[in-house]
Amino acid sequence: MSHDPSHPATTQIHHPYTAPEGFESPVVPVYKGSTVYFPTVADLRARQWVDKSAYTYGLHGTPTTFTLEARLATLEHAMHVLLAPSGLSVITVVDMALLSQGDTVLFPDNVYFPNRDFTRHELARWGIGHAVYDAMDVDSLAAALTPEVKLVWLEAPGSVTLEFPDLTGLIARIRAKAPQAVIALDNTWGAGLAFNPFEMRGEDGKLVGVDLTVHALTKYPSGGGDVLMGSIACRDTALYERLAWTHSRLGLGVGANDVEMVLRAMPSLSLRYATQDAAARRIAAWAQGQGGVRRVLHPALPSSPGHAHWARLCKAAAGLVTLEMDPSLAPERVDAFVDGLQCFRIGWSWGGPVSLAVPYQAKGMRKLSTPYEGVLVRLCIGLESVDDLIADLEKGLRRL
Ligand SMILES: *Cc1c(COP(=O)(O)O)cnc(C)c1O
């Protein structure tokens, strides 16, 4: 190709994988090997697992896994990528690589819950402290930035409640007050398509970026609701090496068959994401003002918390919408509303072809104060006809 195509739809299809001569086709073969051969003992001794030009041991990767790493690096505008068996496992690798006894990790109150749970139950036993900040209040984060803070988690938007934080404002505060801290973003929602977390322009026009991102490839990249996988992406080679050593010592490999499934889904990622984004926006706009719904949470709605931050940074908004139900509705009635939906299935995770609904009790969801009451119904929009999804919700709300 003579020009430099940079749209993710193009880069996820045309990528410099080279097939063995005479065997060119769109697919990347599934290379597997736990045992791998070396031509001589000297080769066996000389090869280093950080060198990806040849096998060292199956756990350290094959040409199939290296290809997915390279595609994800392109998508995320990063230099280095690591793969692990789930989205949660990449979060725990980051924690274990970067934190030692006496350190503190910070996360937003609306963080993906298992991230907080790992810290509370596992890291706490190793003498690692934590504190929670309000993602929508830069001062709340600044107050928590002590010299012990070595890692700060960001998430955009917040889990379930979908508030979009002032990412560049939060990062600027961390850089100013806690330069020793690594800044990590859970970018599962953005999927490498909504914004570039390594280069964001602050309100003052300055470029800021996170140090690393993690993705649950389980969601949009896999796109099928059938694979669990996670990735870590970063630009800095020294940081990559710290992460890669811990990742390697923990023995976290991914299966080449699972990687192949993600590789097959990557060329349609940007199409699926755009379709689910458009559908979610239509459903969010429709749901506003419907009986039984107090408020609709979706970053592209001007009434949703953090909308201005989203609008400044993002080109897209993924496929999640949360309905804050009328707090006077008994939780059992909201459960019955969800039970009665036909197109929306009841289930965890998101990013696949099937729309999903899960009710959450607002009470007890947050540690800090929260404006939410009653029940929040999180909808993840799949690939069905939007008219059918709206008709399904409309019937359900009428039953309410
Ligand atoms: C799903 C999810 C994870 C964890 O991914 P798994 O593959 O299910 O472990 C992490 N972060 C976010 C934001 C998620 O939505």
The ligand as a Gaussian input file, in Angstrom:
#p B3LYP/6-31G(d) Opt

LIG

0 1
 C      -15.293000      -7.403000      31.982000
 C      -14.365000      -6.383000      32.480000
 C      -13.153000      -6.746000      33.058000
 C      -12.751000      -8.184000      33.296000
 O      -12.735000      -8.969000      32.168000
 P      -12.881000     -10.574000      32.288000
 O      -12.310000     -11.077000      31.025000
 O      -14.353000     -10.840000      32.442000
 O      -12.098000     -11.001000      33.492000
 C      -12.318000      -5.726000      33.459000
 N      -12.652000      -4.438000      33.325000
 C      -13.815000      -4.065000      32.781000
 C      -14.143000      -2.629000      32.660000
 C      -14.714000      -5.015000      32.343000
 O      -15.881000      -4.642000      31.809000

